[in-house]
C-alpha cells in the first residue's frame, strides 16, 4: 500500500495527518507513506520527527490585502502544481488524504486528475474555502465537528469522524506525567498556551495571572508562550525587575503536549480544532478563549461543542479581563467537584475513534481491505 498524506502549515493540519498515518501503519506495517507539505510550513520539521518521509512543494496562500503580490503567488502555485505532478507520477499512491494547508489543494487536485482516489479531512466547525472547493471530486469528506456538515453540498460524502489525535494523548497517567515534569501531586496545575506561535492576548492575561500567583505553594502555572512572544515576555519581566517564582514555568514551545496536558488540572487556550481534540481526549477541563480573527468564527463553535456538554468555559476575547480570568482559576481550583464533572464531560467529547473511522472508510472506498 502506498499513501500520500498532504497538509500542513500549522500543527492543526499536520498532527491529524500524522495520526491517520500512524493508524495506517498500525494496520499495515509495510505501507509506504509519503507526506507532502509546503516549503514554509512546520511540517518540514514535525513530520521527520515522527519517522515519515516528506517532500516539499512551492506554494503559498493568496494575499487579499496586497493584490500585486499575487503575481508571485500564482507563479509559485504553477511551480507547485508541476512538483505535485512529478510526485504523483514517481510515487504512484493508492490514495491521497488532504488535511488542509497550502500544499493540500494542489496535491489533491493533481491526484484527482490522475484518477487516484482522494479524501479530505476538515478539522473545524466552520470549514475552510479549500475543502469546500475540493469536495466535488473526493471520495469522502471527514468532519471534525458535525456542525460543519451544513456547509457542504454532497451530504452523502460526509463522515463525522472527529479530529484524529495521536495515541500518546489517550489514557496517559497523570502522576507519571507530573513526575516527568518535576511537579508535585499536591499542586493545582494550570496549563496555558496559544499555539506554536503563541497568542498575544492570552499571553498578556497570563502575565498578570503569573504576577498574581507567583510564589504560591499550592499552584503551578505553565505558560507555553510561543516562539513569537517568548523573548518579549522574558525581557519585560527583566525590565520590571520581576523574577517569577519556582511555581512558574514559561516555555517557548511545548513539544510534548501529551505529557503537559496529562499533568494539568486546568487548560487555558485558544480553541483550534486540534487543541480541542487533544484537550478532550486527555479529559481536561478548559477555559477556551477563541480567536476572534478566524474564518466564520470557527474557534468559537469548536469550543461551544465542549462547553455545551459541560466540559469547558468560554471567555470571548472581547470579554477577557485579567481579574475575571484569575477569578475563574481560583473558583475552579476551590471547587473540586465542579472540576471533576468538567473533566468527565470533556473526556466524553474526546474523538476516541477518529482514526479508525477514517481508515475504515478509506479502505472501504478504495477496496484495499479486500
C-alpha positions in Angstrom: 0.0 0.0 0.0 1.3 3.5 -0.9 -0.2 6.6 0.6 0.3 10.3 0.3 -0.7 12.5 3.3 -0.8 16.1 2.4 -1.4 19.2 4.6 0.4 21.5 6.9 1.4 25.0 7.7 0.3 24.7 11.3 0.1 21.8 13.8 -3.7 21.8 13.4 -3.2 20.4 9.9 -0.1 18.4 10.5 -0.9 16.3 13.6 -4.2 15.0 12.3 -2.3 13.8 9.2 0.3 12.1 11.4 -2.4 10.4 13.5 -4.1 9.0 10.4 -0.7 7.8 9.0 0.1 6.1 12.4 -3.2 4.2 12.2 -2.5 3.1 8.6 1.0 1.9 9.8 -0.5 0.1 12.7 -2.8 -1.9 10.4 -0.3 -2.2 7.5 3.3 -2.1 8.8 4.7 -2.4 5.3 2.7 0.5 3.9 4.8 3.3 2.3 3.6 6.7 3.5 4.9 9.9 2.0 4.0 13.3 3.4 3.8 16.3 1.1 3.9 19.8 2.6 4.8 23.4 1.8 8.3 24.8 2.0 7.4 27.4 4.6 5.3 25.1 6.9 6.1 23.5 10.2 5.7 20.1 8.6 9.3 20.1 7.4 10.5 19.6 11.0 7.5 17.9 12.7 6.9 15.1 10.2 10.5 13.7 10.1 10.5 13.7 13.9 7.7 11.1 13.6 9.7 9.0 11.2 8.0 9.8 8.0 9.5 10.9 4.7 8.4 14.3 3.4 8.5 16.2 0.1 8.1 19.9 0.0 6.4 21.9 -2.8 6.5 25.6 -3.6 3.1 27.0 -2.7 1.6 29.8 -0.5 -1.7 31.5 0.0 -3.1 34.5 -1.8 -2.6 37.9 -0.3 -6.0 39.6 -0.1 -4.6 42.9 1.1 -1.8 43.4 -1.4 -3.1 42.0 -4.7 0.0 42.9 -6.7 1.9 40.3 -4.7 -0.4 37.6 -6.0 1.5 37.6 -9.3 4.4 35.9 -7.4 1.9 33.6 -5.6 0.5 32.4 -9.0 4.0 31.8 -10.2 4.7 29.7 -7.2 1.4 27.9 -7.5 2.3 26.9 -11.1 5.6 25.6 -9.9 3.9 23.7 -7.0 1.5 22.1 -9.4 4.4 20.9 -11.6 6.1 19.5 -8.5 2.9 17.8 -7.4 2.6 16.1 -10.8 6.1 14.7 -10.5 5.5 13.4 -7.0 2.3 11.6 -8.1 4.0 10.2 -11.1 7.1 9.0 -9.2 5.3 7.7 -6.1 2.1 6.3 -7.7 0.0 6.3 -4.5 -3.1 4.1 -4.0 -4.9 7.1 -2.5 -4.2 10.7 -1.2 -5.5 12.2 2.0 -5.6 16.0 2.4 -5.8 17.6 5.9 -5.7 21.3 4.9 -3.0 23.8 4.4 -1.4 25.3 1.3 0.1 22.1 -0.1 -3.1 20.1 0.3 -5.1 21.6 -2.6 -2.6 21.1 -5.4 -1.7 17.6 -4.3 -5.4 16.5 -4.0 -6.3 18.2 -7.4 -3.3 16.6 -9.1 -4.2 13.1 -7.8 -7.8 13.6 -8.9 -6.7 14.4 -12.4 -4.6 11.2 -12.3 -7.8 9.2 -11.3 -6.3 8.4 -7.9 -8.9 8.2 -5.0 -8.8 11.3 -2.7 -10.1 12.1 0.7 -10.1 15.2 2.8 -10.5 16.0 6.5 -12.0 19.2 7.8 -10.9 19.9 11.3 -13.1 22.9 12.2 -16.8 23.5 12.8 -16.7 26.1 10.0 -14.8 24.7 7.0 -12.2 26.5 5.0 -12.7 27.5 1.4 -10.2 25.0 0.1 -12.0 21.9 1.4 -15.4 23.2 0.1 -13.8 23.5 -3.4 -12.3 20.1 -3.2 -15.5 18.4 -2.1 -16.8 17.7 -5.6 -14.3 15.0 -6.6 -13.2 13.4 -3.4 -14.5 10.0 -2.2 -15.3 11.2 1.3 -15.1 14.3 3.5 -14.3 13.6 7.1 -15.5 16.1 9.6 -14.0 17.0 13.0 -17.3 18.5 14.1 -20.9 17.6 13.0 -21.6 21.4 12.8 -19.5 21.6 9.6 -21.9 19.4 7.7 -24.3 22.2 6.8 -21.6 23.9 4.7 -21.0 21.1 2.3 -23.2 20.3 -0.7 -23.0 16.5 -1.0 -24.2 15.1 2.3 -23.7 11.5 1.1 -19.9 12.1 1.2 -19.8 13.3 4.8 -18.4 11.2 7.6 -18.4 12.7 11.1 -15.2 11.1 12.4 -14.0 13.7 14.9 -10.5 15.0 14.8 -7.6 12.4 14.8 -5.4 12.5 17.9 -2.2 10.6 18.3 -2.3 7.7 20.7 0.0 9.2 23.3 -2.8 11.6 24.4 -5.1 8.7 25.3 -5.1 7.4 28.9 -1.8 9.0 29.8 -1.1 8.7 33.6 -1.3 12.0 35.5 1.1 11.0 38.3 3.6 9.7 35.8 3.4 12.9 33.7 3.9 15.1 36.8 7.0 13.0 37.8 8.4 13.6 34.3 7.9 17.4 34.7 9.0 17.5 38.3 5.6 18.7 39.7 4.2 17.5 43.0 0.9 15.6 43.2 -0.4 18.2 45.7 -0.2 21.1 43.2 -3.1 22.6 41.2 -1.6 22.9 37.7 -2.8 25.4 35.2 -1.5 24.9 31.6 -1.9 27.9 29.3 -0.9 28.2 25.7 -1.8 29.8 22.4 -0.3 27.5 19.7 3.2 27.2 18.2 3.4 31.0 17.6 1.6 31.9 20.7 -1.4 34.1 21.2 -0.8 37.7 22.3 -4.0 38.3 24.2 -3.7 35.1 26.2 -0.1 35.8 27.0 -1.0 39.3 28.2 -3.6 37.9 30.5 -1.4 35.1 31.7 1.4 37.6 32.5 -0.9 39.2 35.1 -2.0 35.7 36.4 1.7 34.9 36.8 2.4 38.0 38.8 -0.7 37.4 41.0 0.2 33.8 41.7 4.0 33.7 41.7 5.5 32.1 44.7 2.3 30.2 45.8 2.9 26.7 47.1 -0.4 25.3 46.1 -0.5 26.1 42.4 1.8 25.8 39.4 1.4 27.9 36.3 2.8 26.7 33.0 2.7 29.1 30.1 3.6 28.0 26.5 4.3 31.5 25.3 5.0 30.6 21.6 8.1 31.5 19.6 6.9 34.9 18.6 6.2 36.2 22.2 8.7 34.2 24.4 11.6 36.6 24.3 9.4 39.7 24.8 7.8 38.3 27.9 11.1 37.4 29.4 12.5 40.8 28.6 9.5 42.7 30.0 10.0 40.8 33.3 13.6 41.7 33.4 12.8 45.4 32.8 10.3 45.4 35.6 12.7 43.6 38.0 10.2 40.8 38.4 11.5 37.3 38.9 8.8 34.5 38.6 8.7 32.1 41.5 9.6 28.4 41.3 5.9 27.6 40.7 6.0 29.4 37.3 7.3 27.8 34.1 7.4 29.9 30.9 8.2 27.8 27.8 8.8 28.9 24.3 7.3 25.8 22.6 5.7 22.8 24.2 6.9 19.8 22.2 5.5 17.0 24.3 1.9 18.4 24.7 0.6 15.0 25.7 2.6 15.0 28.9 1.8 18.6 29.8 -1.9 18.0 29.2 -1.8 14.9 31.3 -0.2 16.8 34.2 -2.7 19.7 34.1 -5.8 20.2 36.2 -7.0 23.1 34.0 -6.2 24.2 30.5 -6.4 27.8 29.2 -6.1 28.1 25.5 -7.4 29.1 22.1 -9.9 26.6 20.6 -8.4 25.5 17.4 -9.7 22.1 16.3 -6.6 20.2 17.3 -6.3 21.9 20.7 -9.9 21.0 21.4 -9.4 17.4 20.3 -6.3 16.9 22.3 -7.7 18.6 25.4 -10.9 16.5 25.4 -9.2 13.2 24.6 -6.9 14.0 27.6 -10.1 14.6 29.7 -9.0 18.1 30.8 -11.4 20.9 31.9 -10.7 24.0 29.9 -11.2 27.8 29.7 -11.3 28.4 26.0 -10.6 31.8 24.6 -11.5 31.6 20.9 -9.5 33.6 18.4 -11.8 36.3 17.0 -9.9 36.7 13.7 -10.6 33.3 12.1 -12.9 32.4 9.3 -16.5 32.1 10.3 -15.6 32.5 14.0 -14.9 28.7 13.8 -12.9 28.6 17.1 -16.0 29.8 19.0 -18.1 26.9 17.5 -15.3 24.4 18.2 -15.3 25.4 21.9 -19.1 25.6 22.0 -19.4 21.9 21.3 -17.5 21.2 24.5 -18.9 24.0 26.6 -22.5 22.8 25.9 -21.5 19.4 27.2 -20.2 20.9 30.4 -16.5 20.3 29.7 -15.3 23.9 29.2 -16.0 27.5 29.9 -15.8 30.0 27.0 -14.5 33.5 27.6 -14.6 35.5 24.3 -11.7 37.8 23.8 -13.9 40.9 24.0 -14.9 39.8 27.5 -11.5 38.8 28.7 -10.4 40.7 31.8 -7.5 39.7 33.9 -9.5 39.7 37.2 -12.2 37.6 35.6 -9.7 35.0 34.4 -7.9 35.0 37.8 -11.3 34.6 39.5 -12.3 31.6 37.3 -9.0 29.9 38.0 -9.4 30.3 41.8 -13.1 29.3 41.6 -12.3 26.0 39.8 -9.3 25.3 42.0 -11.5 25.6 45.1 -14.3 23.6 43.5 -13.0 20.0 43.0 -16.5 18.6 42.4 -17.2 21.1 39.6 -13.7 20.4 38.1 -14.3 16.6 38.3 -17.6 16.9 36.5 -16.0 19.1 33.8 -13.2 16.6 33.3 -15.7 13.8 32.8 -17.7 15.9 30.3 -14.6 16.9 28.5 -13.5 13.2 28.1 -16.9 12.3 26.8 -16.3 14.9 24.0 -13.0 13.3 23.0 -12.9 11.8 19.5 -11.7 8.4 20.6 -12.2 6.5 17.3 -11.5 9.2 14.7 -8.5 7.4 13.1 -10.3 4.1 13.0 -13.4 5.6 11.4 -11.3 7.4 8.8 -9.2 4.4 7.9 -12.3 2.1 7.7 -14.0 4.4 5.3 -10.9 4.8 3.1 -10.3 1.1 2.9 -14.0 0.6 2.1 -14.0 3.2 -0.7 -10.7 2.0 -2.3 -11.3 -1.7 -1.9 -7.9 -2.2 -0.3 -9.4 -4.1 2.6 -10.4 -7.0 0.4 
